[in-house]
Amino acid sequence: MIRKVALPLAALAMLVFAIYHVVRAQQTPPKLDPPVQPARSPFGKGVAGAGLVEAQTENISVGSHLPGIVQRVLVKVGDKAYKDVDAPVQIGDRVIQGKGTPLFVLDDRALRAEWAVRQAALLSARAQLEKLQQLPRAEELPPLQARVRELQAQLVDREDQLRRVRRLSGSRAVSDEERIRTEQTVFMAREQLRKAEADLELLKAGAWKPDLLIAQAAVQLAEAQLRQTETELERLVVRALVDGEVLQVSVRPGEFVGAQPGQALIVLGNVNQLHVRVDIDEHDIPRLQPGAPARAMLRGDPRQEFPLRFVRVEPYVIPKKSLTGDNTERVDTRVLQVIFAIENSSPHRLYVGQQVDVYIDTEVKN
């Protein structure tokens, strides 16, 4: 009796549960509001693009003039840098003058040693030039003058001997061989006197003009080499070439830095006026109107809007590099970059490198 009643009741209960489950599973779940409302275009018709906040001067990646080991880093993130400020920097026992806020300094020992060598070479070249300019030396004249007088007296003596030999040669008292030897002695004495007189005149004439020119050129070469080394010493100090703020410092003392391009050791930028660089898809370029009003909306809080002022279009379509993270986004898209200036500030601070959604009105007629 119990079995006849329990089995139908259990079957009925299972049927009711199955019907309830099927009905419950077919119900559409209610739509939930997103945590953050997506950005919406404030214009009826417009062009949208992803924008990156950048400095007015663009983000300047400061590199190094020379390869070497970083000795000192003189700035930190947030410091102000100025291009026209006079800022001497102490390097060893030298003070390097220059314009621009110093950012960091490279190791200078090799160049300081080279400067000492060049300085000594310059002193040697100047001394050689001064020596030539002061010729003849007063101390060198008396010995040569005495030598000329000595040879003059010797020539007079030899000529007197020759006269006597010639008088005696007719009487056969002197042989022809002795007479010829005496004549040669007189000839040699005369030539020695001429040489001594020429040496004296050469000494009195002073330095030869071509020698002076060579010495002057040697001094100029030494000066140029010294200036070259001084310039290299100045290049060890990397300075700011624009007014701005230090946005990033990626170098530390003891690190090796090279002179290759693209190595961002320090990033500078003028953040008094922020710009937004917007990537416009190549398919939207025909609808873009330069100078049209635009608005930027903050990622994560689209209620924060920033009116934008058109600055310029960079007329060169490039491959897209700044990706938004959308799964449907194409990475082979080419984009046109448009620069806008942020008109007024908002209570929410913008940072350089931050991504915003930008909408440009296309209903404006030029």
C-alpha positions in Angstrom: 0.0 0.0 0.0 2.8 2.5 1.0 4.8 1.5 -2.1 1.8 2.2 -4.4 1.4 5.7 -2.9 5.1 6.8 -2.4 6.2 6.1 -5.9 3.6 8.3 -7.6 4.2 11.1 -5.0 8.0 11.0 -5.6 7.5 11.1 -9.4 5.1 14.0 -9.0 7.6 15.9 -6.9 10.4 15.3 -9.4 8.1 16.5 -12.2 7.3 19.7 -10.3 11.0 20.3 -9.6 11.9 19.8 -13.2 9.2 22.2 -14.4 10.4 24.8 -11.8 14.0 24.4 -12.9 13.3 24.7 -16.6 11.1 27.9 -16.0 13.8 29.4 -13.8 16.6 28.7 -16.2 14.7 30.3 -19.1 14.3 33.6 -17.2 16.4 36.5 -18.6 18.7 37.9 -15.9 18.3 41.6 -15.2 20.9 43.9 -16.8 23.4 45.3 -14.4 24.8 48.8 -14.6 28.5 48.9 -15.4 30.7 50.1 -12.6 31.8 53.0 -14.7 29.6 54.4 -17.5 31.4 54.3 -20.8 32.3 57.6 -22.5 29.7 58.9 -25.0 30.2 61.4 -27.7 28.8 64.9 -26.8 28.3 65.7 -30.5 25.6 64.5 -32.9 28.2 63.4 -35.4 31.8 63.1 -34.6 35.1 61.2 -34.9 36.5 59.4 -31.9 40.1 58.6 -31.2 42.3 57.6 -28.3 44.5 60.4 -27.0 47.7 60.5 -24.9 48.4 63.5 -22.7 51.8 65.0 -23.3 53.8 68.1 -22.5 53.5 71.2 -24.5 57.1 70.7 -25.7 56.3 67.0 -26.3 58.1 64.5 -24.0 61.8 65.2 -24.5 64.0 62.2 -23.9 67.3 63.6 -22.8 70.3 61.5 -23.8 74.1 61.7 -23.3 76.6 63.5 -25.6 79.3 60.9 -24.8 79.3 57.4 -23.6 80.6 56.9 -20.0 79.9 56.1 -16.4 77.4 58.4 -14.6 79.2 60.1 -11.8 76.4 62.3 -10.4 72.7 62.7 -11.0 71.8 66.3 -10.1 67.9 66.3 -10.4 65.0 64.3 -9.3 61.5 63.8 -10.6 59.4 67.0 -10.2 62.3 69.4 -10.3 62.1 72.4 -12.6 64.7 72.8 -15.3 65.5 76.0 -17.2 67.5 76.5 -20.4 68.9 80.0 -19.8 70.0 79.7 -16.2 73.8 80.1 -15.5 74.8 77.0 -13.6 78.5 76.3 -13.0 79.4 72.7 -12.1 82.5 71.5 -10.2 84.4 68.8 -12.0 87.5 67.8 -10.1 89.5 71.0 -9.7 87.7 72.7 -12.6 84.5 74.7 -12.7 82.5 74.1 -15.9 80.4 77.1 -16.9 77.3 76.8 -19.0 73.7 77.6 -19.7 71.0 75.3 -18.6 70.1 73.4 -15.5 72.6 70.5 -15.1 70.9 67.1 -15.1 73.8 64.6 -14.6 77.6 64.4 -14.9 79.7 61.7 -16.4 83.1 60.4 -15.1 85.8 63.0 -16.1 89.1 61.4 -15.1 90.3 60.5 -18.6 89.4 63.9 -20.1 91.1 65.7 -17.2 94.3 63.8 -17.8 94.0 64.6 -21.5 93.5 68.2 -20.8 96.7 68.3 -18.7 98.6 66.8 -21.7 97.1 69.3 -24.1 97.9 72.1 -21.7 101.6 71.1 -21.5 101.8 70.8 -25.3 100.4 74.3 -25.7 103.0 75.7 -23.2 105.8 73.9 -25.2 104.6 75.3 -28.5 104.3 78.8 -27.1 107.9 78.6 -25.6 109.2 77.5 -29.0 107.5 80.4 -30.7 108.8 82.9 -28.2 112.3 81.5 -28.6 112.2 82.1 -32.3 110.7 85.6 -31.9 113.6 86.6 -29.5 116.3 85.6 -31.9 119.1 86.7 -32.1 120.2 86.2 -28.5 122.6 88.9 -27.3 124.8 86.3 -25.8 125.3 84.5 -29.1 126.7 87.5 -31.0 130.1 88.0 -29.2 131.4 84.5 -29.9 130.6 84.7 -33.6 132.1 88.2 -33.8 135.3 87.0 -32.1 135.4 84.1 -34.5 135.2 86.5 -37.5 138.0 88.6 -36.1 140.1 85.5 -35.5 139.6 84.3 -39.1 140.4 87.8 -40.5 143.7 87.8 -38.6 144.4 84.3 -39.7 143.7 85.3 -43.4 146.0 88.2 -43.1 148.8 86.0 -41.8 148.2 83.4 -44.5 148.2 86.0 -47.3 151.5 87.4 -45.9 153.0 84.0 -46.0 151.8 83.5 -49.6 153.5 86.8 -50.6 156.8 85.7 -49.2 156.6 82.3 -50.7 155.9 83.8 -54.1 159.0 86.1 -53.8 161.2 83.2 -52.9 159.8 80.9 -55.6 161.7 82.8 -58.3 165.1 82.0 -56.6 164.3 78.3 -56.2 164.3 78.6 -52.4 160.7 77.4 -52.2 159.4 74.4 -54.1 156.3 74.5 -56.3 154.6 72.0 -53.9 155.1 74.3 -50.9 153.9 77.3 -52.9 150.7 75.5 -54.0 150.1 74.3 -50.4 150.4 77.9 -49.2 147.9 79.2 -51.8 145.4 76.5 -50.8 145.9 77.5 -47.2 145.0 81.1 -48.0 142.0 79.9 -50.0 140.7 77.8 -47.1 141.2 80.7 -44.7 139.3 83.0 -46.9 136.4 80.6 -47.2 136.3 80.0 -43.5 136.1 83.7 -43.0 133.2 84.0 -45.4 131.4 81.2 -43.6 131.9 82.8 -40.2 130.6 86.2 -41.6 127.6 84.4 -43.1 126.8 82.7 -39.8 127.1 86.0 -38.1 124.7 87.7 -40.6 122.3 84.7 -40.3 122.3 85.1 -36.5 121.7 88.8 -36.8 118.8 88.3 -39.2 116.9 86.4 -36.5 114.3 83.6 -37.1 113.4 82.7 -40.6 109.8 83.8 -41.5 108.7 80.2 -42.5 110.0 78.9 -39.2 107.9 81.6 -37.4 104.9 80.6 -39.4 105.4 76.9 -38.6 105.8 77.8 -34.9 102.7 79.9 -34.9 100.7 77.1 -36.6 102.0 74.7 -33.9 100.7 77.1 -31.2 97.3 77.4 -33.0 97.1 73.6 -33.3 97.8 73.1 -29.6 95.2 75.8 -28.7 92.6 74.1 -30.8 93.3 70.7 -29.3 93.0 72.2 -25.8 89.7 73.9 -26.7 88.5 70.5 -28.1 89.3 68.8 -24.8 87.6 71.6 -22.9 84.5 71.2 -25.1 84.5 67.5 -24.3 84.7 68.3 -20.6 81.7 70.6 -21.0 79.8 67.8 -22.8 80.3 65.6 -19.7 77.7 67.8 -18.1 74.3 67.1 -19.6 72.1 70.2 -19.3 68.4 71.1 -20.0 67.9 72.7 -23.4 64.2 73.6 -22.7 62.2 75.0 -19.8 60.2 72.3 -18.2 59.8 69.7 -15.4 61.6 66.5 -14.9 59.1 63.8 -15.6 61.2 60.7 -15.3 64.7 59.9 -14.2 66.0 56.5 -15.5 69.7 56.8 -14.7 71.6 56.3 -11.5 75.2 56.9 -10.5 77.5 54.1 -11.6 75.5 53.2 -14.6 77.0 53.1 -18.1 75.2 55.3 -20.6 75.9 55.5 -24.4 75.4 58.0 -27.1 72.9 55.9 -29.1 69.6 57.5 -30.0 66.4 56.5 -28.2 68.0 55.9 -24.8 65.7 58.0 -22.5 67.9 58.8 -19.5 65.8 61.7 -18.3 62.4 62.9 -19.7 61.7 66.6 -19.7 58.6 68.5 -20.6 56.8 71.8 -20.1 53.6 70.8 -18.3 52.3 74.4 -17.8 50.1 73.7 -20.9 49.2 70.1 -21.5 48.6 68.8 -25.0 46.7 65.7 -26.2 48.0 63.7 -29.1 45.0 61.9 -30.8 45.2 59.0 -33.1 42.5 59.3 -35.9 41.9 56.0 -37.7 42.7 56.2 -41.4 39.1 55.4 -42.3 37.9 58.5 -40.3 40.4 60.9 -41.9 38.0 62.0 -44.7 35.4 63.1 -42.0 38.0 65.0 -39.9 37.8 68.8 -40.1 40.9 70.6 -38.7 39.9 73.3 -36.2 36.7 71.6 -35.2 35.8 71.7 -31.5 36.7 68.6 -29.5 36.4 67.2 -26.0 38.4 64.7 -24.0 36.9 62.4 -21.4 38.9 60.8 -18.7 39.4 57.1 -18.7 37.7 55.6 -15.6 35.5 58.7 -15.0 33.9 60.0 -18.3 32.1 62.7 -16.3 35.4 64.5 -16.2 35.4 66.4 -19.5 38.1 68.7 -20.9 37.4 71.1 -23.7 40.2 71.0 -26.3 41.6 73.6 -28.6 43.0 72.6 -32.0 46.7 73.1 -32.4 47.9 71.3 -35.5 47.7 68.2 -37.6 50.9 66.3 -38.2 50.4 65.5 -41.9 52.0 62.1 -41.9 50.0 58.9 -41.4 51.9 56.4 -39.3 51.2 52.9 -38.0 49.2 52.9 -34.8 51.3 52.4 -31.7 49.1 53.4 -28.8 46.6 50.6 -28.2 43.4 51.0 -26.1 43.2 47.3 -25.1 39.9 46.6 -27.0 39.7 43.0 -28.2 38.5 44.1 -31.6 41.2 46.7 -32.1 43.4 46.2 -35.1 47.1 46.5 -34.7 47.8 47.1 -38.4 45.8 50.3 -38.6 47.4 53.5 -39.7 46.5 56.7 -38.0 46.7 60.5 -38.4 47.9 62.3 -35.3 46.1 65.5 -34.3 47.4 67.7 -31.5 45.0 69.6 -29.2 45.6 71.8 -26.2 43.6 71.4 -23.0 41.7 74.6 -22.5 41.1 74.7 -18.8 42.0 72.7 -15.8 39.8 70.3 -13.9 39.7 69.3 -10.3 40.9 65.9 -11.5 44.6 66.2 -12.3 45.9 64.9 -15.6 49.3 63.2 -15.9 51.6 63.1 -18.9 51.2 59.7 -20.6 47.6 59.3 -19.4 45.1 58.0 -22.0 41.8 59.8 -22.7 38.9 59.4 -25.1 38.6 62.2 -27.5 35.6 63.2 -29.6 35.8 65.6 -32.5 32.7 67.3 -33.9 32.2 66.7 -37.6 29.1 68.8 -38.1 31.0 72.1 -38.1 31.1 73.6 -41.5 34.3 75.5 -42.5 
